[in-house]
Amino acid sequence: MSGHVFQDEMRQVLDEVYRGRETVAVRDVYAQASARLHLTADMLAHLNEIPEGAYTRQEMVAAINRVILHRNEQDTLGLIDEPSRTE
């Protein structure tokens, strides 16, 4: 899977799971992500490395990026960037 596909899919998962919610449990993000056809079991394993608990979207993105960095996959997957939301 290309990094671009992974990043796009994860952003869509986060958009869906955080819609109308301030914090979300990792298991909720995992459940939503597991329904995505383009996320492989290896990609889902990234979420398993995040400690249980409730996270804001910004905290979740940072946690996913830490896993990517820990696995040294930043060159292949890239990091999830969040555009500034100035609405």
C-alpha positions, 0 to 999 in steps of 0.5 A: 500500500502506498503511503498516500493511500494509507494517509487518505484512508486514515484521514477518512477514518478519523473524519468519520469517527470524530464527527461530532465527538471531541474524544474517541477511544482507540477501539472505536478508531480500530473498529471504523478502520477495520471496515475500510477495504484499503487498510490491510491487517498490517496497517490496522496493527499500527492502531494496536500499538496505541495505548488504550484510552480516549484521544482527541483527534490531534492526540490520535494523529500524533499517536499514529505518527509515533507508531509510524516513526517507531517502526521506521516507516515514515519514508514508505507510509509518510506521516499523517498531516492535519491541515489547519482548520481555520473556519 
